[in-house]
């Protein structure tokens, strides 16, 4: 009978029921899949938004990296200039240190010469004092001799005393 119904395009009630159950199951499955598709579409939209955010962050990071690289290059140039200045300054310090040592040596020599000159002046002053004392003694002796020689030879006006002074 199934064949006869199938020949005219009809189906048996069992077959219709089975087919309806399959149809209901397929519709349920289709609804579930539609829900899943909607969820996946929503998630895809969320992922797209996140991807756009990440692209924007990446572009900002690249811009920042380029700016940082430019600043690093500038700092490297400044560092090179400062190192060059430091090298020149060190050379100047060495040169000035050598000059200071030379001047100290000259100063020490001058101090030695000054000490010798001071000692020579001191010795000269002592010699001068000694010579002045000797001259004072010679002058006194001359005065005494002069006084004695000027005494009158005969008993005239002012006799000299025994100590050599005229009275």
Secondary structure, 3 states (H helix, E strand, C coil): CHHHHHHHCCCCHHHHHHHHHHHHHHHHHHHHHHHHHHHHHHHHHHHHHHHHHHHHHHHHHHHHHHHHHHHHHHHHHHHHHHHHHHHHHHHHHHHHHHHHHHHHHHHHHHHHHHHHHHHHHHHHHHHHHHHHHHHHHHHHHHHHHHHHHCCCCCCCCCCECCCCCEC
